[in-house]
């Protein structure tokens, strides 16, 4: 799966990889700056930094001994470790349901009971119709077990989230070798954002699991059958969440960029056909339940929010009331779209200096923890003090420790990925899987400048950073990948 690049390809390849490297170094710098914002007590910094270093060190040091196991044993062990950690978070930190997480679980429960009144009674599902796809998928599991309570929902989500760990291992193993695969999987599993999102019911785990499975199938079997199976997995991921298109585009660009064989172009064609075909079939299947389809029926809203200077491109109550919940716009979608487009043009007319300031704030919201309140701490921060094994601790200390742990982890991970990316850009060979993950990461980074940003949105592209960072020792000391 590795290609020697010709001169023209090598230039394109190096530009893409060096851009990735520069971007990672920039994000490492932004996370480092966050460490100096309202610095907490010294012992918090020490604890947070030590936690970040320990998780990264464990990921690298455990890779070599674990790589001596058989492939299925590694996958099973990684799944067990990841699931145990996620269930620990679920039963220790999971907050009471709130926001979209409550809506998702309630929708899945009602769908499992075939109580579908909410689809037509709430504007949410006519506009964000794609949100129903995740609820429908999970409702099948709820119905199978006859349970749909909040704890069971988190447990179901934990299995999909844990499945991302061996799936990432399988992808990176194809890209490099077992050691890099194990390291990347552990890095991702121990990331603060991964641990944090284990505590809430979200569609990102299901979508990412099927994205990684689809990519692995395409790398494992770059032929028509692999393409069909990959397209099916990516279609399921699309049903769960709308972000999958960046991976489809990345696969297409990577194959064209690397000038794959005729066999690979057939695999790409089968993948794209299967992706759109299976997704359309899913829309037809759920149409009796969801008459509004599984798409985004108001995409302009994401741009209007994403370019809103007042909210720095994140969720805005003002925007929600003025546009989304406006009775006039709910009755007249043409007027709604026209007014929203007018608003977007006004937002873009604020001048280059203010736009640059807006974009910098969006970078910090999306790729650091600016303005973020960690989901797993949602209930904890409502209290003044919290009892822990070491005694009572203020919720502010806990929140700041998690914040700095996150800052340290991202700073180190982005720096490692930046260095590895720079070295990778000097090589004459490039793996298709590495290209796909890197291109998807860069595509999402670019799109985030225009649309609404949230801390958790970056979760589904972090595997790229973990993969490249995990490859750092190998590409520093090896001329070529250890295995195909």
TORKOL-4160 file (C-alpha; in steps of 0.2 Angstrom, whole numbers, padded with zeros to 4 digits, m for minus):
484
<pt num="1" X="0000" Y="0000" Z="0000"/>
<pt num="2" X="0015" Y="0011" Z="m0001"/>
<pt num="3" X="0019" Y="0021" Z="m0017"/>
<pt num="4" X="0036" Y="0028" Z="m0022"/>
<pt num="5" X="0031" Y="0046" Z="m0028"/>
<pt num="6" X="0036" Y="0053" Z="m0044"/>
<pt num="7" X="0043" Y="0071" Z="m0045"/>
<pt num="8" X="0026" Y="0080" Z="m0047"/>
<pt num="9" X="0018" Y="0069" Z="m0034"/>
<pt num="10" X="0032" Y="0071" Z="m0022"/>
<pt num="11" X="0029" Y="0090" Z="m0023"/>
<pt num="12" X="0011" Y="0089" Z="m0019"/>
<pt num="13" X="0014" Y="0076" Z="m0006"/>
<pt num="14" X="0027" Y="0087" Z="0003"/>
<pt num="15" X="0016" Y="0102" Z="0002"/>
<pt num="16" X="0001" Y="0093" Z="0010"/>
<pt num="17" X="0012" Y="0085" Z="0024"/>
<pt num="18" X="0022" Y="0101" Z="0028"/>
<pt num="19" X="0006" Y="0110" Z="0029"/>
<pt num="20" X="0000" Y="0097" Z="0042"/>
<pt num="21" X="0016" Y="0098" Z="0051"/>
<pt num="22" X="0015" Y="0117" Z="0052"/>
<pt num="23" X="m0003" Y="0117" Z="0057"/>
<pt num="24" X="0001" Y="0104" Z="0071"/>
<pt num="25" X="0015" Y="0115" Z="0078"/>
<pt num="26" X="0004" Y="0130" Z="0078"/>
<pt num="27" X="m0009" Y="0121" Z="0088"/>
<pt num="28" X="0004" Y="0115" Z="0100"/>
<pt num="29" X="0009" Y="0133" Z="0102"/>
<pt num="30" X="m0009" Y="0139" Z="0105"/>
<pt num="31" X="m0012" Y="0125" Z="0118"/>
<pt num="32" X="0004" Y="0130" Z="0127"/>
<pt num="33" X="m0002" Y="0148" Z="0128"/>
<pt num="34" X="m0018" Y="0142" Z="0136"/>
<pt num="35" X="m0007" Y="0135" Z="0150"/>
<pt num="36" X="m0003" Y="0153" Z="0155"/>
<pt num="37" X="m0020" Y="0159" Z="0155"/>
<pt num="38" X="m0026" Y="0162" Z="0173"/>
<pt num="39" X="m0012" Y="0150" Z="0180"/>
<pt num="40" X="m0019" Y="0140" Z="0195"/>
<pt num="41" X="m0009" Y="0133" Z="0209"/>
<pt num="42" X="0008" Y="0125" Z="0206"/>
<pt num="43" X="0003" Y="0108" Z="0212"/>
<pt num="44" X="m0011" Y="0108" Z="0199"/>
<pt num="45" X="0001" Y="0111" Z="0185"/>
<pt num="46" X="0012" Y="0098" Z="0191"/>
<pt num="47" X="m0002" Y="0085" Z="0193"/>
<pt num="48" X="m0009" Y="0090" Z="0176"/>
<pt num="49" X="0008" Y="0089" Z="0167"/>
<pt num="50" X="0013" Y="0073" Z="0175"/>
<pt num="51" X="m0004" Y="0065" Z="0170"/>
<pt num="52" X="m0001" Y="0070" Z="0152"/>
<pt num="53" X="0017" Y="0064" Z="0152"/>
<pt num="54" X="0012" Y="0048" Z="0160"/>
<pt num="55" X="m0002" Y="0044" Z="0148"/>
<pt num="56" X="0009" Y="0048" Z="0133"/>
<pt num="57" X="0024" Y="0038" Z="0140"/>
<pt num="58" X="0013" Y="0023" Z="0144"/>
<pt num="59" X="0006" Y="0023" Z="0126"/>
<pt num="60" X="0024" Y="0023" Z="0118"/>
<pt num="61" X="0032" Y="0011" Z="0131"/>
<pt num="62" X="0018" Y="m0002" Z="0130"/>
<pt num="63" X="0018" Y="m0003" Z="0112"/>
<pt num="64" X="0034" Y="m0014" Z="0110"/>
<pt num="65" X="0029" Y="m0028" Z="0122"/>
<pt num="66" X="0011" Y="m0029" Z="0117"/>
<pt num="67" X="0016" Y="m0030" Z="0099"/>
<pt num="68" X="0023" Y="m0048" Z="0102"/>
<pt num="69" X="0005" Y="m0054" Z="0104"/>
<pt num="70" X="m0006" Y="m0060" Z="0090"/>
<pt num="71" X="m0016" Y="m0047" Z="0080"/>
<pt num="72" X="m0033" Y="m0053" Z="0087"/>
<pt num="73" X="m0026" Y="m0053" Z="0105"/>
<pt num="74" X="m0020" Y="m0036" Z="0103"/>
<pt num="75" X="m0037" Y="m0030" Z="0097"/>
<pt num="76" X="m0046" Y="m0039" Z="0111"/>
<pt num="77" X="m0034" Y="m0032" Z="0124"/>
<pt num="78" X="m0036" Y="m0014" Z="0117"/>
<pt num="79" X="m0055" Y="m0016" Z="0117"/>
<pt num="80" X="m0055" Y="m0022" Z="0135"/>
<pt num="81" X="m0044" Y="m0008" Z="0141"/>
<pt num="82" X="m0054" Y="0005" Z="0132"/>
<pt num="83" X="m0071" Y="m0002" Z="0137"/>
<pt num="84" X="m0065" Y="m0003" Z="0156"/>
<pt num="85" X="m0060" Y="0015" Z="0156"/>
<pt num="86" X="m0076" Y="0021" Z="0148"/>
<pt num="87" X="m0087" Y="0011" Z="0159"/>
<pt num="88" X="m0077" Y="0018" Z="0174"/>
<pt num="89" X="m0081" Y="0036" Z="0168"/>
<pt num="90" X="m0099" Y="0032" Z="0165"/>
<pt num="91" X="m0102" Y="0025" Z="0182"/>
<pt num="92" X="m0091" Y="0038" Z="0191"/>
<pt num="93" X="m0093" Y="0054" Z="0182"/>
<pt num="94" X="m0108" Y="0053" Z="0170"/>
<pt num="95" X="m0119" Y="0069" Z="0173"/>
<pt num="96" X="m0137" Y="0070" Z="0173"/>
<pt num="97" X="m0144" Y="0071" Z="0155"/>
<pt num="98" X="m0143" Y="0089" Z="0147"/>
<pt num="99" X="m0143" Y="0098" Z="0131"/>
<pt num="100" X="m0142" Y="0088" Z="0114"/>
<pt num="101" X="m0136" Y="0072" Z="0124"/>
<pt num="102" X="m0153" Y="0072" Z="0132"/>
<pt num="103" X="m0162" Y="0075" Z="0116"/>
<pt num="104" X="m0153" Y="0060" Z="0107"/>
<pt num="105" X="m0156" Y="0047" Z="0121"/>
<pt num="106" X="m0174" Y="0053" Z="0123"/>
<pt num="107" X="m0177" Y="0052" Z="0104"/>
<pt num="108" X="m0169" Y="0034" Z="0103"/>
<pt num="109" X="m0180" Y="0028" Z="0117"/>
<pt num="110" X="m0196" Y="0035" Z="0109"/>
<pt num="111" X="m0191" Y="0027" Z="0093"/>
<pt num="112" X="m0188" Y="0011" Z="0101"/>
<pt num="113" X="m0206" Y="0012" Z="0108"/>
<pt num="114" X="m0212" Y="0017" Z="0091"/>
<pt num="115" X="m0219" Y="0034" Z="0099"/>
<pt num="116" X="m0214" Y="0045" Z="0084"/>
<pt num="117" X="m0224" Y="0061" Z="0089"/>
<pt num="118" X="m0209" Y="0071" Z="0093"/>
<pt num="119" X="m0203" Y="0071" Z="0074"/>
<pt num="120" X="m0217" Y="0081" Z="0068"/>
<pt num="121" X="m0220" Y="0091" Z="0084"/>
<pt num="122" X="m0202" Y="0098" Z="0086"/>
<pt num="123" X="m0194" Y="0110" Z="0073"/>
<pt num="124" X="m0178" Y="0102" Z="0078"/>
<pt num="125" X="m0181" Y="0086" Z="0068"/>
<pt num="126" X="m0187" Y="0095" Z="0052"/>
<pt num="127" X="m0172" Y="0106" Z="0051"/>
<pt num="128" X="m0158" Y="0095" Z="0059"/>
<pt num="129" X="m0166" Y="0079" Z="0051"/>
<pt num="130" X="m0149" Y="0070" Z="0051"/>
<pt num="131" X="m0149" Y="0069" Z="0070"/>
<pt num="132" X="m0163" Y="0056" Z="0069"/>
<pt num="133" X="m0151" Y="0044" Z="0060"/>
<pt num="134" X="m0141" Y="0041" Z="0076"/>
<pt num="135" X="m0156" Y="0039" Z="0086"/>
<pt num="136" X="m0164" Y="0026" Z="0074"/>
<pt num="137" X="m0148" Y="0016" Z="0074"/>
<pt num="138" X="m0147" Y="0016" Z="0093"/>
<pt num="139" X="m0166" Y="0012" Z="0095"/>
<pt num="140" X="m0163" Y="m0004" Z="0086"/>
<pt num="141" X="m0151" Y="m0009" Z="0101"/>
<pt num="142" X="m0163" Y="m0002" Z="0114"/>
<pt num="143" X="m0178" Y="m0012" Z="0106"/>
<pt num="144" X="m0167" Y="m0028" Z="0106"/>
<pt num="145" X="m0163" Y="m0027" Z="0124"/>
<pt num="146" X="m0180" Y="m0019" Z="0130"/>
<pt num="147" X="m0170" Y="m0005" Z="0139"/>
<pt num="148" X="m0168" Y="0013" Z="0135"/>
<pt num="149" X="m0164" Y="0021" Z="0152"/>
<pt num="150" X="m0150" Y="0034" Z="0152"/>
<pt num="151" X="m0137" Y="0022" Z="0160"/>
<pt num="152" X="m0140" Y="0009" Z="0147"/>
<pt num="153" X="m0138" Y="0022" Z="0134"/>
<pt num="154" X="m0121" Y="0027" Z="0140"/>
<pt num="155" X="m0116" Y="0008" Z="0141"/>
<pt num="156" X="m0121" Y="0005" Z="0123"/>
<pt num="157" X="m0112" Y="0021" Z="0118"/>
<pt num="158" X="m0097" Y="0015" Z="0127"/>
<pt num="159" X="m0096" Y="m0001" Z="0117"/>
<pt num="160" X="m0095" Y="0009" Z="0101"/>
<pt num="161" X="m0082" Y="0021" Z="0108"/>
<pt num="162" X="m0072" Y="0006" Z="0114"/>
<pt num="163" X="m0073" Y="m0001" Z="0097"/>
<pt num="164" X="m0064" Y="0014" Z="0090"/>
<pt num="165" X="m0048" Y="0009" Z="0099"/>
<pt num="166" X="m0045" Y="m0008" Z="0090"/>
<pt num="167" X="m0051" Y="0000" Z="0074"/>
<pt num="168" X="m0038" Y="0013" Z="0075"/>
<pt num="169" X="m0025" Y="0000" Z="0079"/>
<pt num="170" X="m0030" Y="m0010" Z="0063"/>
<pt num="171" X="m0029" Y="0006" Z="0052"/>
<pt num="172" X="m0012" Y="0012" Z="0059"/>
<pt num="173" X="m0005" Y="m0006" Z="0058"/>
<pt num="174" X="m0009" Y="m0006" Z="0039"/>
<pt num="175" X="0000" Y="0011" Z="0038"/>
<pt num="176" X="0015" Y="0007" Z="0048"/>
<pt num="177" X="0016" Y="m0009" Z="0060"/>
<pt num="178" X="0009" Y="m0016" Z="0076"/>
<pt num="179" X="0019" Y="m0005" Z="0087"/>
<pt num="180" X="0013" Y="0011" Z="0079"/>
<pt num="181" X="m0005" Y="0004" Z="0079"/>
<pt num="182" X="m0005" Y="0000" Z="0097"/>
<pt num="183" X="0003" Y="0017" Z="0102"/>
<pt num="184" X="m0009" Y="0027" Z="0091"/>
<pt num="185" X="m0024" Y="0017" Z="0099"/>
<pt num="186" X="m0018" Y="0020" Z="0117"/>
<pt num="187" X="m0014" Y="0039" Z="0113"/>
<pt num="188" X="m0032" Y="0041" Z="0107"/>
<pt num="189" X="m0040" Y="0031" Z="0121"/>
<pt num="190" X="m0031" Y="0041" Z="0134"/>
<pt num="191" X="m0034" Y="0058" Z="0127"/>
<pt num="192" X="m0044" Y="0070" Z="0138"/>
<pt num="193" X="m0057" Y="0073" Z="0125"/>
<pt num="194" X="m0060" Y="0054" Z="0122"/>
<pt num="195" X="m0061" Y="0051" Z="0141"/>
<pt num="196" X="m0072" Y="0067" Z="0143"/>
<pt num="197" X="m0084" Y="0062" Z="0129"/>
<pt num="198" X="m0086" Y="0044" Z="0137"/>
<pt num="199" X="m0098" Y="0052" Z="0150"/>
<pt num="200" X="m0111" Y="0058" Z="0138"/>
<pt num="201" X="m0123" Y="0051" Z="0125"/>
<pt num="202" X="m0116" Y="0057" Z="0108"/>
<pt num="203" X="m0117" Y="0051" Z="0090"/>
<pt num="204" X="m0098" Y="0054" Z="0088"/>
<pt num="205" X="m0093" Y="0037" Z="0094"/>
<pt num="206" X="m0104" Y="0027" Z="0083"/>
<pt num="207" X="m0099" Y="0037" Z="0068"/>
<pt num="208" X="m0080" Y="0037" Z="0071"/>
<pt num="209" X="m0081" Y="0018" Z="0074"/>
<pt num="210" X="m0088" Y="0015" Z="0057"/>
<pt num="211" X="m0077" Y="0028" Z="0049"/>
<pt num="212" X="m0061" Y="0018" Z="0055"/>
<pt num="213" X="m0069" Y="0001" Z="0050"/>
<pt num="214" X="m0073" Y="0008" Z="0033"/>
<pt num="215" X="m0055" Y="0014" Z="0031"/>
<pt num="216" X="m0047" Y="m0002" Z="0037"/>
<pt num="217" X="m0058" Y="m0012" Z="0025"/>
<pt num="218" X="m0052" Y="m0001" Z="0010"/>
<pt num="219" X="m0034" Y="m0003" Z="0016"/>
<pt num="220" X="m0035" Y="m0021" Z="0019"/>
<pt num="221" X="m0044" Y="m0025" Z="0003"/>
<pt num="222" X="m0041" Y="m0011" Z="m0010"/>
<pt num="223" X="m0052" Y="m0020" Z="m0023"/>
<pt num="224" X="m0070" Y="m0020" Z="m0028"/>
<pt num="225" X="m0076" Y="m0030" Z="m0013"/>
<pt num="226" X="m0066" Y="m0019" Z="0000"/>
<pt num="227" X="m0073" Y="m0004" Z="m0009"/>
<pt num="228" X="m0091" Y="m0010" Z="m0006"/>
<pt num="229" X="m0089" Y="m0015" Z="0012"/>
<pt num="230" X="m0080" Y="0002" Z="0015"/>
<pt num="231" X="m0094" Y="0011" Z="0007"/>
<pt num="232" X="m0107" Y="0002" Z="0018"/>
<pt num="233" X="m0097" Y="0006" Z="0034"/>
<pt num="234" X="m0095" Y="0025" Z="0029"/>
<pt num="235" X="m0114" Y="0025" Z="0025"/>
<pt num="236" X="m0118" Y="0019" Z="0042"/>
<pt num="237" X="m0106" Y="0032" Z="0049"/>
<pt num="238" X="m0115" Y="0045" Z="0039"/>
<pt num="239" X="m0132" Y="0039" Z="0045"/>
<pt num="240" X="m0125" Y="0042" Z="0063"/>
<pt num="241" X="m0117" Y="0059" Z="0059"/>
<pt num="242" X="m0115" Y="0071" Z="0045"/>
<pt num="243" X="m0097" Y="0074" Z="0045"/>
<pt num="244" X="m0091" Y="0058" Z="0035"/>
<pt num="245" X="m0090" Y="0068" Z="0018"/>
<pt num="246" X="m0073" Y="0074" Z="0023"/>
<pt num="247" X="m0067" Y="0056" Z="0024"/>
<pt num="248" X="m0075" Y="0052" Z="0007"/>
<pt num="249" X="m0066" Y="0067" Z="m0001"/>
<pt num="250" X="m0050" Y="0063" Z="0008"/>
<pt num="251" X="m0050" Y="0045" Z="0001"/>
<pt num="252" X="m0054" Y="0051" Z="m0017"/>
<pt num="253" X="m0040" Y="0065" Z="m0016"/>
<pt num="254" X="m0027" Y="0052" Z="m0008"/>
<pt num="255" X="m0030" Y="0040" Z="m0022"/>
<pt num="256" X="m0029" Y="0053" Z="m0036"/>
<pt num="257" X="m0014" Y="0061" Z="m0028"/>
<pt num="258" X="m0004" Y="0045" Z="m0026"/>
<pt num="259" X="m0010" Y="0038" Z="m0043"/>
<pt num="260" X="m0015" Y="0021" Z="m0037"/>
<pt num="261" X="m0018" Y="0007" Z="m0048"/>
<pt num="262" X="m0033" Y="0003" Z="m0059"/>
<pt num="263" X="m0038" Y="m0009" Z="m0045"/>
<pt num="264" X="m0038" Y="0005" Z="m0032"/>
<pt num="265" X="m0048" Y="0016" Z="m0044"/>
<pt num="266" X="m0061" Y="0002" Z="m0045"/>
<pt num="267" X="m0061" Y="0001" Z="m0026"/>
<pt num="268" X="m0064" Y="0020" Z="m0025"/>
<pt num="269" X="m0078" Y="0019" Z="m0037"/>
<pt num="270" X="m0086" Y="0005" Z="m0028"/>
<pt num="271" X="m0084" Y="0014" Z="m0011"/>
<pt num="272" X="m0092" Y="0030" Z="m0017"/>
<pt num="273" X="m0107" Y="0021" Z="m0026"/>
<pt num="274" X="m0110" Y="0010" Z="m0010"/>
<pt num="275" X="m0108" Y="0025" Z="0001"/>
<pt num="276" X="m0122" Y="0035" Z="m0008"/>
<pt num="277" X="m0132" Y="0019" Z="m0012"/>
<pt num="278" X="m0133" Y="0012" Z="0006"/>
<pt num="279" X="m0136" Y="0030" Z="0013"/>
<pt num="280" X="m0151" Y="0032" Z="0001"/>
<pt num="281" X="m0157" Y="0015" Z="0006"/>
<pt num="282" X="m0157" Y="0020" Z="0024"/>
<pt num="283" X="m0166" Y="0036" Z="0020"/>
<pt num="284" X="m0180" Y="0026" Z="0012"/>
<pt num="285" X="m0181" Y="0013" Z="0026"/>
<pt num="286" X="m0183" Y="0027" Z="0039"/>
<pt num="287" X="m0194" Y="0038" Z="0029"/>
<pt num="288" X="m0210" Y="0031" Z="0037"/>
<pt num="289" X="m0203" Y="0037" Z="0054"/>
<pt num="290" X="m0193" Y="0052" Z="0048"/>
<pt num="291" X="m0202" Y="0061" Z="0033"/>
<pt num="292" X="m0189" Y="0075" Z="0032"/>
<pt num="293" X="m0175" Y="0064" Z="0027"/>
<pt num="294" X="m0158" Y="0062" Z="0035"/>
<pt num="295" X="m0150" Y="0078" Z="0029"/>
<pt num="296" X="m0146" Y="0095" Z="0035"/>
<pt num="297" X="m0161" Y="0106" Z="0029"/>
<pt num="298" X="m0154" Y="0122" Z="0035"/>
<pt num="299" X="m0135" Y="0122" Z="0032"/>
<pt num="300" X="m0134" Y="0141" Z="0031"/>
<pt num="301" X="m0137" Y="0142" Z="0049"/>
<pt num="302" X="m0121" Y="0133" Z="0053"/>
<pt num="303" X="m0112" Y="0147" Z="0043"/>
<pt num="304" X="m0121" Y="0161" Z="0051"/>
<pt num="305" X="m0116" Y="0155" Z="0068"/>
<pt num="306" X="m0099" Y="0151" Z="0063"/>
<pt num="307" X="m0096" Y="0168" Z="0057"/>
<pt num="308" X="m0104" Y="0177" Z="0071"/>
<pt num="309" X="m0092" Y="0189" Z="0079"/>
<pt num="310" X="m0102" Y="0191" Z="0095"/>
<pt num="311" X="m0101" Y="0172" Z="0100"/>
<pt num="312" X="m0084" Y="0169" Z="0092"/>
<pt num="313" X="m0092" Y="0157" Z="0080"/>
<pt num="314" X="m0099" Y="0145" Z="0093"/>
<pt num="315" X="m0117" Y="0141" Z="0099"/>
<pt num="316" X="m0127" Y="0158" Z="0101"/>
<pt num="317" X="m0143" Y="0159" Z="0111"/>
<pt num="318" X="m0146" Y="0175" Z="0101"/>
<pt num="319" X="m0144" Y="0166" Z="0084"/>
<pt num="320" X="m0155" Y="0152" Z="0091"/>
<pt num="321" X="m0169" Y="0165" Z="0095"/>
<pt num="322" X="m0167" Y="0176" Z="0080"/>
<pt num="323" X="m0166" Y="0163" Z="0066"/>
<pt num="324" X="m0169" Y="0145" Z="0072"/>
<pt num="325" X="m0184" Y="0148" Z="0083"/>
<pt num="326" X="m0191" Y="0163" Z="0073"/>
<pt num="327" X="m0209" Y="0159" Z="0069"/>
<pt num="328" X="m0209" Y="0169" Z="0053"/>
<pt num="329" X="m0194" Y="0159" Z="0047"/>
<pt num="330" X="m0201" Y="0142" Z="0052"/>
<pt num="331" X="m0217" Y="0146" Z="0041"/>
<pt num="332" X="m0207" Y="0153" Z="0026"/>
<pt num="333" X="m0190" Y="0144" Z="0023"/>
<pt num="334" X="m0186" Y="0154" Z="0007"/>
<pt num="335" X="m0187" Y="0170" Z="0017"/>
<pt num="336" X="m0177" Y="0162" Z="0031"/>
<pt num="337" X="m0163" Y="0157" Z="0019"/>
<pt num="338" X="m0163" Y="0174" Z="0011"/>
<pt num="339" X="m0161" Y="0183" Z="0027"/>
<pt num="340" X="m0148" Y="0171" Z="0033"/>
<pt num="341" X="m0138" Y="0173" Z="0018"/>
<pt num="342" X="m0139" Y="0192" Z="0020"/>
<pt num="343" X="m0133" Y="0190" Z="0038"/>
<pt num="344" X="m0118" Y="0180" Z="0032"/>
<pt num="345" X="m0113" Y="0193" Z="0019"/>
<pt num="346" X="m0114" Y="0206" Z="0033"/>
<pt num="347" X="m0103" Y="0195" Z="0045"/>
<pt num="348" X="m0090" Y="0193" Z="0031"/>
<pt num="349" X="m0089" Y="0212" Z="0028"/>
<pt num="350" X="m0082" Y="0217" Z="0045"/>
<pt num="351" X="m0064" Y="0218" Z="0038"/>
<pt num="352" X="m0049" Y="0207" Z="0038"/>
<pt num="353" X="m0042" Y="0212" Z="0055"/>
<pt num="354" X="m0058" Y="0208" Z="0064"/>
<pt num="355" X="m0060" Y="0192" Z="0054"/>
<pt num="356" X="m0043" Y="0187" Z="0058"/>
<pt num="357" X="m0047" Y="0189" Z="0077"/>
<pt num="358" X="m0063" Y="0179" Z="0075"/>
<pt num="359" X="m0054" Y="0165" Z="0066"/>
<pt num="360" X="m0040" Y="0165" Z="0080"/>
<pt num="361" X="m0054" Y="0163" Z="0093"/>
<pt num="362" X="m0062" Y="0149" Z="0083"/>
<pt num="363" X="m0045" Y="0140" Z="0083"/>
<pt num="364" X="m0044" Y="0141" Z="0101"/>
<pt num="365" X="m0062" Y="0135" Z="0104"/>
<pt num="366" X="m0060" Y="0121" Z="0092"/>
<pt num="367" X="m0042" Y="0115" Z="0096"/>
<pt num="368" X="m0039" Y="0121" Z="0113"/>
<pt num="369" X="m0052" Y="0122" Z="0128"/>
<pt num="370" X="m0056" Y="0141" Z="0126"/>
<pt num="371" X="m0074" Y="0143" Z="0134"/>
<pt num="372" X="m0076" Y="0125" Z="0136"/>
<pt num="373" X="m0084" Y="0116" Z="0151"/>
<pt num="374" X="m0080" Y="0098" Z="0151"/>
<pt num="375" X="m0095" Y="0087" Z="0149"/>
<pt num="376" X="m0090" Y="0074" Z="0162"/>
<pt num="377" X="m0089" Y="0088" Z="0175"/>
<pt num="378" X="m0106" Y="0096" Z="0171"/>
<pt num="379" X="m0113" Y="0091" Z="0188"/>
<pt num="380" X="m0097" Y="0092" Z="0198"/>
<pt num="381" X="m0095" Y="0111" Z="0194"/>
<pt num="382" X="m0112" Y="0114" Z="0200"/>
<pt num="383" X="m0106" Y="0110" Z="0218"/>
<pt num="384" X="m0094" Y="0121" Z="0228"/>
<pt num="385" X="m0084" Y="0106" Z="0235"/>
<pt num="386" X="m0082" Y="0088" Z="0230"/>
<pt num="387" X="m0077" Y="0073" Z="0241"/>
<pt num="388" X="m0063" Y="0063" Z="0234"/>
<pt num="389" X="m0052" Y="0049" Z="0240"/>
<pt num="390" X="m0039" Y="0062" Z="0246"/>
<pt num="391" X="m0052" Y="0073" Z="0254"/>
<pt num="392" X="m0064" Y="0087" Z="0250"/>
<pt num="393" X="m0058" Y="0097" Z="0234"/>
<pt num="394" X="m0066" Y="0113" Z="0227"/>
<pt num="395" X="m0074" Y="0110" Z="0210"/>
<pt num="396" X="m0064" Y="0124" Z="0203"/>
<pt num="397" X="m0048" Y="0115" Z="0207"/>
<pt num="398" X="m0055" Y="0099" Z="0199"/>
<pt num="399" X="m0060" Y="0109" Z="0183"/>
<pt num="400" X="m0043" Y="0118" Z="0182"/>
<pt num="401" X="m0034" Y="0102" Z="0184"/>
<pt num="402" X="m0043" Y="0094" Z="0170"/>
<pt num="403" X="m0041" Y="0109" Z="0159"/>
<pt num="404" X="m0022" Y="0109" Z="0161"/>
<pt num="405" X="m0021" Y="0091" Z="0159"/>
<pt num="406" X="m0030" Y="0093" Z="0142"/>
<pt num="407" X="m0018" Y="0108" Z="0138"/>
<pt num="408" X="m0003" Y="0098" Z="0142"/>
<pt num="409" X="m0009" Y="0083" Z="0132"/>
<pt num="410" X="m0013" Y="0092" Z="0117"/>
<pt num="411" X="0002" Y="0102" Z="0117"/>
<pt num="412" X="0013" Y="0087" Z="0118"/>
<pt num="413" X="0003" Y="0077" Z="0105"/>
<pt num="414" X="0002" Y="0091" Z="0092"/>
<pt num="415" X="0021" Y="0094" Z="0094"/>
<pt num="416" X="0025" Y="0076" Z="0092"/>
<pt num="417" X="0014" Y="0075" Z="0077"/>
<pt num="418" X="0021" Y="0091" Z="0070"/>
<pt num="419" X="0039" Y="0084" Z="0071"/>
<pt num="420" X="0034" Y="0067" Z="0064"/>
<pt num="421" X="0025" Y="0076" Z="0050"/>
<pt num="422" X="0040" Y="0086" Z="0045"/>
<pt num="423" X="0051" Y="0071" Z="0044"/>
<pt num="424" X="0037" Y="0061" Z="0035"/>
<pt num="425" X="0037" Y="0075" Z="0022"/>
<pt num="426" X="0055" Y="0072" Z="0017"/>
<pt num="427" X="0051" Y="0053" Z="0013"/>
<pt num="428" X="0049" Y="0047" Z="m0005"/>
<pt num="429" X="0035" Y="0035" Z="0000"/>
<pt num="430" X="0018" Y="0038" Z="0007"/>
<pt num="431" X="0004" Y="0026" Z="0013"/>
<pt num="432" X="m0013" Y="0029" Z="0007"/>
<pt num="433" X="m0021" Y="0027" Z="0024"/>
<pt num="434" X="m0009" Y="0040" Z="0031"/>
<pt num="435" X="m0014" Y="0052" Z="0017"/>
<pt num="436" X="m0033" Y="0049" Z="0020"/>
<pt num="437" X="m0032" Y="0053" Z="0039"/>
<pt num="438" X="m0021" Y="0068" Z="0037"/>
<pt num="439" X="m0031" Y="0075" Z="0022"/>
<pt num="440" X="m0047" Y="0073" Z="0032"/>
<pt num="441" X="m0039" Y="0082" Z="0047"/>
<pt num="442" X="m0034" Y="0096" Z="0036"/>
<pt num="443" X="m0050" Y="0097" Z="0027"/>
<pt num="444" X="m0060" Y="0098" Z="0043"/>
<pt num="445" X="m0048" Y="0111" Z="0050"/>
<pt num="446" X="m0051" Y="0122" Z="0035"/>
<pt num="447" X="m0070" Y="0120" Z="0035"/>
<pt num="448" X="m0070" Y="0124" Z="0054"/>
<pt num="449" X="m0065" Y="0142" Z="0049"/>
<pt num="450" X="m0082" Y="0144" Z="0041"/>
<pt num="451" X="m0095" Y="0134" Z="0051"/>
<pt num="452" X="m0100" Y="0133" Z="0070"/>
<pt num="453" X="m0086" Y="0127" Z="0081"/>
<pt num="454" X="m0087" Y="0117" Z="0097"/>
<pt num="455" X="m0073" Y="0108" Z="0107"/>
<pt num="456" X="m0081" Y="0091" Z="0104"/>
<pt num="457" X="m0082" Y="0092" Z="0085"/>
<pt num="458" X="m0064" Y="0089" Z="0083"/>
<pt num="459" X="m0065" Y="0072" Z="0091"/>
<pt num="460" X="m0068" Y="0062" Z="0075"/>
<pt num="461" X="m0052" Y="0069" Z="0066"/>
<pt num="462" X="m0040" Y="0066" Z="0081"/>
<pt num="463" X="m0035" Y="0049" Z="0075"/>
<pt num="464" X="m0024" Y="0057" Z="0062"/>
<pt num="465" X="m0014" Y="0066" Z="0075"/>
<pt num="466" X="m0012" Y="0051" Z="0086"/>
<pt num="467" X="m0007" Y="0041" Z="0071"/>
<pt num="468" X="0007" Y="0053" Z="0065"/>
<pt num="469" X="0013" Y="0056" Z="0083"/>
<pt num="470" X="0014" Y="0037" Z="0086"/>
<pt num="471" X="0024" Y="0035" Z="0070"/>
<pt num="472" X="0038" Y="0047" Z="0077"/>
<pt num="473" X="0050" Y="0034" Z="0083"/>
<pt num="474" X="0049" Y="0023" Z="0068"/>
<pt num="475" X="0051" Y="0037" Z="0055"/>
<pt num="476" X="0065" Y="0045" Z="0065"/>
<pt num="477" X="0075" Y="0029" Z="0065"/>
<pt num="478" X="0069" Y="0019" Z="0050"/>
<pt num="479" X="0071" Y="0024" Z="0032"/>
<pt num="480" X="0055" Y="0015" Z="0026"/>
<pt num="481" X="0039" Y="0007" Z="0035"/>
<pt num="482" X="0043" Y="m0009" Z="0044"/>
<pt num="483" X="0029" Y="m0018" Z="0035"/>
<pt num="484" X="0015" Y="m0016" Z="0022"/>
